[in-house]
Amino acid sequence: MSTSHWKRIVVKVGSALIAPHQQGCSSHYLLGIAQFIANCRAQGCQVVLVSSGSVAAGKHRFADVEELSVPLKKAMAAAGQADMMATWDKLFDFPSAQLLVTHGDLRDRERYVSIKETIFTLLDHGLLPIINENDAVTTDKLRVGDNDNLSAMVAAASDADALIICSDVKGLYTKNPNLHDDAKLIKQVTDINPDIFAMAGGATSSVGTGGMRTKIQAAEKAISHGIETMIVDGFDADTFNQLLKGQNPGTLFTPYDEPMQEHLHWMTHTSQVQGELIVENDFNADLEEQDTQLTSDDVVAVKGNFSVGDTVLVRKGDGTKLAKAKSNYSSCLLHFISDQDDREFANNAQQKTGPLISDKDIAILEQI
């Protein structure tokens, strides 16, 4: 790794760094991160900051409440977001801009492209984009759920060279270092496989929503887009000195040699499945070939409620995942066609409407 070759990076900062004592925002650990960001910008490297912490930052303003309901957490997020932005602004001598997003924004292709355009425009004008999930208004259906995965989606949307995830540990260990004295830090990961995921425990922080597993998930998303990814200790000021020197202070995940194309990466890692098209276990047609596109005769079941343009999962009855694709039909119409005893009617209906999925909007999945 070498910071001198980075043209654009995404830095992810978690709640434990923003509000370590749950008594509002603290600049204690953020100062070193802010200086690192300023140094990167001074070297000509553009930076996007993904900052969690709105709920943790606003929690102290609701100290008399015993039970944390969902509406209360949203109120905390609304109050804490303003404090969090104010804290970051105090640490920078350049302008920043706030972007609050939901998974609903990211999984909609048109809004996703709009987010990309906003990020690029801000960077082109010298502003630091500070991005967070819109916790004050989002619902469970529209949530990303953790800012580790959000940071990977933002890194892909930003066409970043590197993603730096600031954690409360140095990186990925062979075991949970808080429980095992013989745990060893893994300096480099070239292949994210089940063994790597098995090393990840739960969240070690009482403040954040993500643990090591979500960070590995984020790394998997990022490296498949060709983005170098690092998990580092955000509490250690020397971490950022090492990064500026081109050293590896944590765990480095090396990117794919052949990154996924942008629209396929979005379909695979960002778009959210709204339903399923289930085919026979012996189905073996090439879904990427236009002349062998999926037909209503191939589909044995339709699950979920989805509209035209939504992303659906194509899988076999035994659970084997074949592809994620944009549906050209609503679930209602597919149910109607499949219920017809007259196959000629069903075939005529499909000839008028076209294939069930488009060969231009499909991502073939590994069998997982």
C-alpha positions as CSV (number, residue, x, y, z in Angstrom):
1,M,0.0,0.0,0.0
2,S,1.1,3.6,-0.6
3,T,-0.8,6.7,0.2
4,S,1.0,8.6,-2.5
5,H,-0.9,6.5,-5.1
6,W,-4.3,7.2,-3.6
7,K,-6.4,9.7,-5.5
8,R,-9.5,9.3,-3.5
9,I,-10.2,7.5,-0.2
10,V,-13.1,6.9,2.1
11,V,-12.6,7.0,5.9
12,K,-15.2,5.4,8.1
13,V,-15.4,6.5,11.8
14,G,-17.7,4.7,14.2
15,S,-19.9,5.7,17.2
16,A,-17.3,4.6,19.8
17,L,-14.9,7.2,18.4
18,I,-17.5,10.0,18.1
19,A,-19.1,9.6,21.6
20,P,-16.8,7.2,23.6
21,H,-18.6,7.9,26.9
22,Q,-22.1,8.4,25.5
23,Q,-22.1,11.9,27.0
24,G,-22.2,13.7,23.7
25,C,-19.5,14.2,21.0
26,S,-15.8,14.2,22.0
27,S,-12.9,15.5,19.9
28,H,-10.4,13.5,21.9
29,Y,-10.0,10.7,19.3
30,L,-11.3,12.6,16.3
31,L,-8.4,15.2,16.3
32,G,-5.9,12.6,14.9
33,I,-8.4,11.5,12.3
34,A,-9.1,15.1,11.3
35,Q,-5.4,15.8,10.9
36,F,-4.9,12.7,8.8
37,I,-7.8,13.8,6.5
38,A,-6.2,17.3,6.3
39,N,-2.8,15.8,5.4
40,C,-4.3,13.6,2.7
41,R,-6.1,16.5,1.1
42,A,-2.8,18.6,1.3
43,Q,-1.2,15.8,-0.7
44,G,-3.8,16.0,-3.4
45,C,-5.9,13.0,-2.2
46,Q,-9.7,13.5,-2.1
47,V,-11.4,12.3,1.0
48,V,-15.0,11.2,1.8
49,L,-15.8,10.7,5.5
50,V,-18.5,8.2,6.6
51,S,-19.3,9.1,10.2
52,S,-21.6,7.1,12.5
53,G,-22.6,8.4,15.8
54,S,-25.7,10.5,15.6
55,V,-27.6,8.3,18.1
56,A,-24.7,8.0,20.5
57,A,-24.1,11.8,20.2
58,G,-27.7,12.6,21.1
59,K,-28.3,10.1,23.8
60,H,-27.2,12.3,26.7
61,R,-30.0,14.7,25.8
62,F,-32.6,12.1,26.8
63,A,-31.0,10.9,30.0
64,D,-34.3,10.6,32.0
65,V,-35.6,7.9,29.6
66,E,-35.3,4.3,30.8
67,E,-36.3,2.3,27.7
68,L,-34.9,3.1,24.2
69,S,-37.8,2.9,21.8
70,V,-37.4,3.2,18.1
71,P,-39.0,6.7,18.0
72,L,-36.7,7.7,20.8
73,K,-33.6,6.5,18.9
74,K,-34.7,8.5,15.9
75,A,-35.1,11.6,18.1
76,M,-31.6,11.0,19.5
77,A,-30.3,10.7,15.9
78,A,-31.9,14.0,15.0
79,A,-30.4,15.8,17.9
80,G,-27.0,14.1,17.7
81,Q,-26.5,14.6,14.0
82,A,-26.3,18.4,14.4
83,D,-23.8,18.0,17.3
84,M,-21.7,15.5,15.3
85,M,-21.5,17.8,12.3
86,A,-20.6,20.8,14.5
87,T,-17.8,18.7,16.1
88,W,-16.3,17.8,12.8
89,D,-16.6,21.4,11.5
90,K,-14.5,22.6,14.5
91,L,-11.7,20.2,13.6
92,F,-11.4,21.3,9.9
93,D,-10.2,24.5,8.3
94,F,-12.0,23.7,5.1
95,P,-15.7,23.4,4.3
96,S,-17.7,20.2,4.6
97,A,-21.1,19.0,3.5
98,Q,-23.6,16.6,5.0
99,L,-25.2,13.8,3.1
100,L,-27.8,11.6,4.9
101,V,-28.8,8.5,3.0
102,T,-30.9,5.3,3.4
103,H,-30.6,2.0,1.8
104,G,-33.7,3.0,-0.2
105,D,-31.6,5.7,-1.8
106,L,-28.8,3.4,-2.6
107,R,-30.8,0.5,-3.9
108,D,-32.7,2.7,-6.4
109,R,-30.4,3.1,-9.4
110,E,-31.5,6.6,-10.3
111,R,-31.0,7.9,-6.7
112,Y,-27.7,6.0,-6.4
113,V,-26.4,7.8,-9.5
114,S,-27.7,11.1,-8.0
115,I,-25.6,10.4,-4.8
116,K,-22.5,9.7,-7.0
117,E,-23.0,12.9,-8.8
118,T,-23.4,14.9,-5.6
119,I,-20.2,13.3,-4.1
120,F,-18.2,14.1,-7.2
121,T,-19.4,17.7,-7.4
122,L,-18.6,18.3,-3.7
123,L,-15.1,16.9,-4.2
124,D,-14.5,18.9,-7.3
125,H,-15.3,22.1,-5.4
126,G,-13.0,21.2,-2.5
127,L,-15.7,20.2,0.1
128,L,-15.4,17.2,2.4
129,P,-18.5,15.0,2.0
130,I,-19.6,13.7,5.5
131,I,-22.0,10.8,5.0
132,N,-24.2,9.0,7.5
133,E,-27.3,6.9,7.4
134,N,-30.4,8.9,7.9
135,D,-31.3,7.3,11.2
136,A,-33.9,10.0,12.1
137,V,-36.3,8.9,9.4
138,T,-35.2,5.5,8.1
139,T,-37.3,2.4,8.7
140,D,-36.1,-1.2,9.2
141,K,-37.0,-1.9,5.5
142,L,-34.9,1.0,4.3
143,R,-31.9,0.6,6.7
144,V,-28.4,-0.4,5.7
145,G,-28.1,-1.3,9.4
146,D,-24.4,-0.5,10.0
147,N,-22.0,2.1,8.6
148,D,-19.3,-0.5,7.9
149,N,-21.3,-1.8,4.9
150,L,-22.5,1.8,4.2
151,S,-18.9,2.9,3.9
152,A,-18.2,0.1,1.3
153,M,-21.2,1.2,-0.7
154,V,-20.1,4.8,-0.5
155,A,-16.5,3.8,-1.5
156,A,-17.9,2.0,-4.6
157,A,-20.1,5.0,-5.5
158,S,-17.1,7.3,-5.0
159,D,-14.8,5.2,-7.2
160,A,-12.4,5.3,-4.3
161,D,-8.9,3.8,-4.3
162,A,-9.0,2.9,-0.7
163,L,-11.4,2.4,2.2
164,I,-10.1,2.9,5.8
165,I,-12.3,1.5,8.5
166,C,-11.4,2.9,11.9
167,S,-12.2,0.3,14.6
168,D,-11.5,-0.1,18.3
169,V,-8.9,-2.9,17.6
170,K,-5.9,-2.9,15.4
171,G,-7.5,-5.2,12.8
172,L,-8.6,-8.8,12.2
173,Y,-7.2,-11.3,14.7
174,T,-7.1,-15.0,14.6
175,K,-9.3,-14.9,17.8
176,N,-11.0,-12.2,19.8
177,P,-8.1,-10.3,21.3
178,N,-10.3,-9.2,24.2
179,L,-10.8,-12.9,25.3
180,H,-7.7,-14.7,24.1
181,D,-4.1,-13.7,25.0
182,D,-2.7,-15.8,22.1
183,A,-4.7,-14.0,19.5
184,K,-2.5,-12.8,16.6
185,L,-3.1,-9.9,14.3
186,I,-3.5,-10.8,10.6
187,K,-1.6,-8.2,8.6
188,Q,-2.9,-9.1,5.2
189,V,-5.9,-10.9,3.7
190,T,-5.8,-11.9,0.0
191,D,-9.0,-14.0,0.0
192,I,-12.1,-13.5,2.1
193,N,-13.4,-17.0,2.7
194,P,-15.4,-18.8,5.4
195,D,-12.3,-19.2,7.6
196,I,-11.9,-15.4,7.6
197,F,-15.5,-14.9,8.6
198,A,-15.1,-17.5,11.3
199,M,-12.4,-15.4,13.0
200,A,-14.9,-12.5,13.4
201,G,-16.7,-12.2,16.8
202,G,-19.4,-9.9,17.8
203,A,-19.3,-6.1,18.5
204,T,-16.7,-5.2,21.1
205,S,-18.2,-1.7,21.6
206,S,-21.4,-1.0,23.6
207,V,-22.0,2.0,21.4
208,G,-21.8,0.9,17.8
209,T,-24.0,-1.5,15.8
210,G,-21.2,-3.3,13.9
211,G,-18.6,-5.8,14.9
212,M,-15.7,-7.4,13.1
213,R,-18.1,-9.4,10.9
214,T,-19.7,-6.3,9.4
215,K,-16.2,-4.9,8.7
216,I,-15.2,-8.1,6.8
217,Q,-18.5,-7.9,4.9
218,A,-17.6,-4.3,4.0
219,A,-14.1,-5.3,2.9
220,E,-15.6,-8.0,0.7
221,K,-17.8,-5.4,-1.0
222,A,-15.0,-3.0,-1.5
223,I,-12.2,-5.3,-2.7
224,S,-14.6,-6.8,-5.3
225,H,-14.8,-3.2,-6.7
226,G,-11.0,-3.0,-6.8
227,I,-10.8,-0.9,-3.6
228,E,-7.9,-1.5,-1.2
229,T,-9.4,-1.9,2.3
230,M,-7.9,-1.5,5.7
231,I,-9.2,-2.1,9.2
232,V,-7.2,0.0,11.7
233,D,-7.3,1.2,15.3
234,G,-8.9,4.6,15.3
235,F,-8.1,5.1,19.0
236,D,-4.3,5.0,18.4
237,A,-3.0,8.3,17.1
238,D,0.1,6.5,15.6
239,T,-2.2,4.6,13.3
240,F,-2.5,7.7,11.1
241,N,1.2,8.5,11.1
242,Q,1.9,5.0,9.8
243,L,-0.7,5.4,7.1
244,L,0.8,8.6,5.9
245,K,4.2,6.9,5.7
246,G,2.7,4.1,3.6
247,Q,2.9,1.5,6.4
248,N,0.2,-1.0,7.3
249,P,-0.9,-0.4,10.9
250,G,-3.7,-2.9,10.9
251,T,-5.2,-5.5,8.5
252,L,-5.0,-4.9,4.7
253,F,-7.5,-6.6,2.4
254,T,-6.1,-6.7,-1.1
255,P,-8.4,-5.9,-4.0
256,Y,-9.5,-8.2,-6.8
257,D,-7.1,-8.3,-9.8
258,E,-10.2,-8.0,-12.1
259,P,-12.7,-5.7,-10.3
260,M,-16.4,-6.1,-11.0
261,Q,-18.0,-3.6,-13.5
262,E,-19.7,-0.8,-11.7
263,H,-23.3,-1.7,-12.6
264,L,-22.7,-5.3,-11.7
265,H,-21.2,-4.4,-8.4
266,W,-24.2,-2.2,-7.6
267,M,-26.6,-5.0,-8.5
268,T,-24.6,-7.6,-6.5
269,H,-23.7,-5.7,-3.3
270,T,-26.1,-2.7,-3.1
271,S,-29.4,-3.3,-4.7
272,Q,-31.8,-5.1,-2.3
273,V,-33.8,-8.2,-3.3
274,Q,-37.6,-7.5,-3.2
275,G,-38.7,-11.0,-4.3
276,E,-37.6,-14.3,-5.7
277,L,-38.1,-16.3,-9.0
278,I,-37.7,-20.0,-8.2
279,V,-36.7,-22.4,-11.0
280,E,-36.3,-26.2,-11.1
281,N,-33.2,-27.7,-9.5
282,D,-32.0,-28.9,-13.0
283,F,-32.3,-25.4,-14.5
284,N,-29.1,-24.7,-16.4
285,A,-29.8,-22.0,-19.0
286,D,-27.3,-19.2,-19.4
287,L,-29.1,-16.2,-17.9
288,E,-26.8,-13.7,-19.4
289,E,-27.6,-14.9,-23.0
290,Q,-30.4,-13.0,-24.5
291,D,-31.7,-16.0,-26.5
292,T,-32.0,-18.1,-23.4
293,Q,-33.7,-15.6,-21.2
294,L,-35.9,-16.8,-18.3
295,T,-39.5,-17.5,-19.3
296,S,-42.6,-18.1,-17.3
297,D,-42.3,-21.8,-18.2
298,D,-39.0,-21.9,-16.3
299,V,-40.4,-20.4,-13.1
300,V,-42.1,-22.8,-10.7
301,A,-42.8,-20.2,-7.9
302,V,-42.8,-16.5,-7.3
303,K,-42.2,-15.2,-3.8
304,G,-42.5,-11.7,-2.4
305,N,-44.3,-8.5,-3.6
306,F,-42.3,-6.5,-6.1
307,S,-42.9,-4.0,-8.9
308,V,-41.5,-3.6,-12.4
309,G,-37.8,-2.4,-12.0
310,D,-37.3,-4.0,-8.6
311,T,-34.4,-6.4,-8.0
312,V,-35.3,-10.1,-7.7
313,L,-33.3,-13.1,-6.8
314,V,-33.3,-16.0,-9.2
315,R,-32.7,-19.3,-7.4
316,K,-33.2,-23.0,-7.6
317,G,-35.7,-24.8,-5.5
318,D,-32.8,-26.3,-3.4
319,G,-31.7,-22.8,-2.5
320,T,-28.9,-22.4,-4.9
321,K,-28.6,-18.7,-5.8
322,L,-28.2,-18.1,-9.5
323,A,-28.5,-14.3,-10.1
324,K,-29.8,-11.0,-9.0
325,A,-31.6,-9.1,-11.7
326,K,-34.0,-6.3,-12.5
327,S,-37.5,-7.6,-13.0
328,N,-39.5,-6.6,-16.1
329,Y,-42.7,-7.8,-14.5
330,S,-44.5,-7.1,-11.2
331,S,-45.1,-10.1,-8.9
332,C,-48.8,-9.5,-9.4
333,L,-48.5,-10.0,-13.2
334,L,-46.2,-13.0,-12.8
335,H,-48.7,-14.7,-10.4
336,F,-51.5,-14.0,-13.0
337,I,-49.6,-15.5,-15.9
338,S,-48.5,-18.6,-13.9
339,D,-52.0,-19.2,-12.8
340,Q,-53.2,-19.5,-16.4
341,D,-54.0,-23.0,-17.6
342,D,-53.8,-21.8,-21.2
343,R,-50.0,-21.8,-21.9
344,E,-50.6,-20.1,-25.3
345,F,-52.1,-17.2,-23.4
346,A,-49.1,-17.0,-21.0
347,N,-46.6,-17.2,-23.9
348,N,-48.5,-14.5,-25.9
349,A,-48.5,-12.2,-22.8
350,Q,-44.8,-12.7,-22.3
351,Q,-44.1,-12.0,-26.0
352,K,-45.8,-8.6,-25.7
353,T,-44.1,-7.7,-22.4
354,G,-40.7,-9.2,-23.1
355,P,-38.4,-11.4,-21.0
356,L,-38.9,-11.7,-17.3
357,I,-35.5,-10.2,-16.5
358,S,-33.1,-8.1,-18.6
359,D,-29.8,-9.5,-19.8
360,K,-28.5,-5.9,-19.3
361,D,-29.4,-5.7,-15.6
362,I,-28.2,-9.0,-14.2
363,A,-25.5,-10.2,-11.9
364,I,-24.6,-13.8,-11.9
365,L,-23.9,-15.0,-8.3
366,E,-21.5,-17.6,-7.1
367,Q,-23.2,-20.6,-5.7
368,I,-23.5,-19.7,-2.1
